[in-house]
Amino acid sequence: MEEMNPLSNARLAFIGCGVMAEAIIAGLLRKKLVGPEQIAGSHPRQTRREELHVKYGIEMFENNRDAALDAAPGEENGGSLVVLAVKPQRLLRVLEELRGSLVKEQLVVSVVAGAKIETIAEELLHPSIVRTMPNTPAQIGEGVTAWTASSEVSEQQVRQVCAMLDALGKSVRVENDHQIDMATALSATGPTYIFLVMEALVDAGVHMGFSRHVAEELVHQMLLGSVLFAKESHKHPAELRNMVTSPGGTSAEAIYQMEKGSLRTVLSKAVWAAYQKAQELGSKK
Ligand SMILES: NC(=O)c1ccc[n+]([C@@H]2O[C@H](COP(=O)([O-])OP(=O)(O)OC[C@H]3O[C@@H](n4cnc5c(N)ncnc54)[C@H](OP(=O)(O)O)[C@@H]3O)[C@@H](O)[C@H]2O)c1
C-alpha cells in the first residue's frame, strides 16, 4: 500500500522567509509533499515577498499574523504548521505579535537557534511546540536536523514534522531542549569544523605545490568518498584507518603528527565549548 503523505491536506505558514525558510519551502515543493496553495509566508520587505511569490507561487504577507491566520486549519482539517524562522534577536517581538492569533490545533515549529520550547510556549500562550536544530547542508537537502516536541504535540503532528524535516535531509528526534543544545554543538555547528579541516587540507596541498583547483578537487572528493565509505562499510573508523596504515608508511607518519598535535583533544574541546556556548545563549532568553 502506498504510504500516506501526512502533509497532503495541511496548511503551512512561514514566519520570516530567509535562507532556512526558503530551504524548507523549496524542499517541500521539490518533493511534492505540498502544493504552493498550501503555503503562506511573511516577510517585512516587499522585494523579498515578490521574489518568493514569483519563484514558488506561494501567498506572501507583510504581517506575520496574517500568514499564521492564512494557515489556520481549513475545512479539510489536514493540520496546520506555523514555522518560526526569524533570527534569534527578532524572536521575542515576533512571538508578541503572534500571541493570541493561533488556534489550539496549530503546531508551532521553531528553527530558531537558542529558543527553548518553554520560552516559546510562554510567550505565545500556546502548548504545541516543536523545536528543531537544522544545519546548513539543509540548503541542498543534505542536512541533518535534531528536533524535540512538547508533550501536547500529537502523533499526527509528529508525522507531519518528520515529513517536513525530511525535505531538508535527515532528521533525528532527541529527548529535550538540553539535547538540542548538544546537537547544536555537534551537527548544527559541525559543518564549520569540517569546512576548517577542508580549508587546511587544501592549503596543505597548495603548500606541496598543487594548484588550488586541483587541491580542492582532490580534497572534496576524498572527504565525500570517505564519509560514504565509512557509512556503507559499517566498520569502526579505527578499523578503516588501520586497513591503510602500513608499517613505516605515510599514514602512520601523518597520524603520529596528528596525535602529537592533540587533534582529538582539540576537536573534543571545540565541541564542548560550542555546547557550553549554546547553553549560555539559551539561558539568556
Ligand atoms: N541558515 C541555517 O543554516 C540555519 C541553521 C540552523 C538554524 N538556523 C536558524 O534559522 C533561523 C533563520 O535563519 P536564516 O539563516 O534563515 O536567517 P535569515 O536568512 O536572516 O532569515 C530571517 C528572515 O526574517 C526576516 N525578518 C526580519 N525581521 C522580521 C520580522 N519582524 N518578521 C518576519 N520576518 C522578519 C529577515 O529579513 P531581513 O533580511 O530583511 O532582515 C530574514 O529574511 C535563525 O533563527 C537561525 O538560528 C539557521
The ligand as an SDF file (V2000), in Angstrom:
LIG
                    3D

 48 52  0  0  0  0  0  0  0  0999 V2000
   20.7570   29.0790    7.9350 N   0  0  0  0  0  0  0  0  0  0  0  0
   20.9770   27.9500    8.5760 C   0  0  0  0  0  0  0  0  0  0  0  0
   21.6260   27.0370    8.0580 O   0  0  0  0  0  0  0  0  0  0  0  0
   20.4250   27.7110    9.9660 C   0  0  0  0  0  0  0  0  0  0  0  0
   20.7950   26.5400   10.6700 C   0  0  0  0  0  0  0  0  0  0  0  0
   20.2410   26.3080   11.9300 C   0  0  0  0  0  0  0  0  0  0  0  0
   19.3480   27.2180   12.4850 C   0  0  0  0  0  0  0  0  0  0  0  0
   19.0260   28.3530   11.7900 N   0  0  0  0  0  0  0  0  0  0  0  0
   18.0880   29.2860   12.4220 C   0  0  0  0  0  0  0  0  0  0  0  0
   17.0870   29.6460   11.4920 O   0  0  0  0  0  0  0  0  0  0  0  0
   16.6500   30.9720   11.7500 C   0  0  0  0  0  0  0  0  0  0  0  0
   16.6470   31.7090   10.4300 C   0  0  0  0  0  0  0  0  0  0  0  0
   17.9720   31.7210    9.9150 O   0  0  0  0  0  0  0  0  0  0  0  0
   18.2750   32.1390    8.4270 P   0  0  0  0  0  0  0  0  0  0  0  0
   19.6500   31.7360    8.1410 O   0  0  0  0  0  0  0  0  0  0  0  0
   17.1690   31.7050    7.5470 O   0  0  0  0  0  0  0  0  0  0  0  0
   18.2290   33.7490    8.6240 O   0  0  0  0  0  0  0  0  0  0  0  0
   17.7540   34.8470    7.5900 P   0  0  0  0  0  0  0  0  0  0  0  0
   18.1030   34.4550    6.2100 O   0  0  0  0  0  0  0  0  0  0  0  0
   18.2140   36.1760    8.1140 O   0  0  0  0  0  0  0  0  0  0  0  0
   16.1490   34.7680    7.7140 O   0  0  0  0  0  0  0  0  0  0  0  0
   15.3740   35.5060    8.6100 C   0  0  0  0  0  0  0  0  0  0  0  0
   14.4280   36.3710    7.7820 C   0  0  0  0  0  0  0  0  0  0  0  0
   13.4850   37.0020    8.6410 O   0  0  0  0  0  0  0  0  0  0  0  0
   13.2680   38.3150    8.1530 C   0  0  0  0  0  0  0  0  0  0  0  0
   12.7450   39.1650    9.2240 N   0  0  0  0  0  0  0  0  0  0  0  0
   13.3700   40.1460    9.9430 C   0  0  0  0  0  0  0  0  0  0  0  0
   12.5070   40.6830   10.8370 N   0  0  0  0  0  0  0  0  0  0  0  0
   11.3450   40.0350   10.6950 C   0  0  0  0  0  0  0  0  0  0  0  0
   10.0810   40.1420   11.3410 C   0  0  0  0  0  0  0  0  0  0  0  0
    9.8700   41.0240   12.3340 N   0  0  0  0  0  0  0  0  0  0  0  0
    9.0870   39.3340   10.9290 N   0  0  0  0  0  0  0  0  0  0  0  0
    9.2680   38.4300    9.9430 C   0  0  0  0  0  0  0  0  0  0  0  0
   10.4550   38.2860    9.3000 N   0  0  0  0  0  0  0  0  0  0  0  0
   11.4630   39.0740    9.6770 C   0  0  0  0  0  0  0  0  0  0  0  0
   14.6350   38.7470    7.7230 C   0  0  0  0  0  0  0  0  0  0  0  0
   14.5200   39.8600    6.8590 O   0  0  0  0  0  0  0  0  0  0  0  0
   15.7980   40.8340    6.5660 P   0  0  0  0  0  0  0  0  0  0  0  0
   16.6920   40.0440    5.6840 O   0  0  0  0  0  0  0  0  0  0  0  0
   15.1880   41.9990    5.9110 O   0  0  0  0  0  0  0  0  0  0  0  0
   16.3660   41.1320    7.9180 O   0  0  0  0  0  0  0  0  0  0  0  0
   15.1620   37.4830    7.0290 C   0  0  0  0  0  0  0  0  0  0  0  0
   14.8110   37.4260    5.6700 O   0  0  0  0  0  0  0  0  0  0  0  0
   17.6100   31.5690   12.7630 C   0  0  0  0  0  0  0  0  0  0  0  0
   16.9670   31.6980   13.9980 O   0  0  0  0  0  0  0  0  0  0  0  0
   18.7440   30.5870   12.8480 C   0  0  0  0  0  0  0  0  0  0  0  0
   19.2020   30.4820   14.1730 O   0  0  0  0  0  0  0  0  0  0  0  0
   19.5380   28.6080   10.5540 C   0  0  0  0  0  0  0  0  0  0  0  0
  1  2  1  0
  2  3  2  0
  2  4  1  0
  4  5  1  0
  4 48  2  0
  5  6  2  0
  6  7  1  0
  7  8  2  0
  8  9  1  0
  8 48  1  0
  9 10  1  0
  9 46  1  0
 10 11  1  0
 11 12  1  0
 11 44  1  0
 12 13  1  0
 13 14  1  0
 14 15  2  0
 14 16  1  0
 14 17  1  0
 17 18  1  0
 18 19  2  0
 18 20  1  0
 18 21  1  0
 21 22  1  0
 22 23  1  0
 23 24  1  0
 23 42  1  0
 24 25  1  0
 25 26  1  0
 25 36  1  0
 26 27  1  0
 26 35  1  0
 27 28  2  0
 28 29  1  0
 29 30  1  0
 29 35  2  0
 30 31  1  0
 30 32  2  0
 32 33  1  0
 33 34  2  0
 34 35  1  0
 36 37  1  0
 36 42  1  0
 37 38  1  0
 38 39  2  0
 38 40  1  0
 38 41  1  0
 42 43  1  0
 44 45  1  0
 44 46  1  0
 46 47  1  0
M  CHG  2   8   1  16  -1
M  END
$$$$
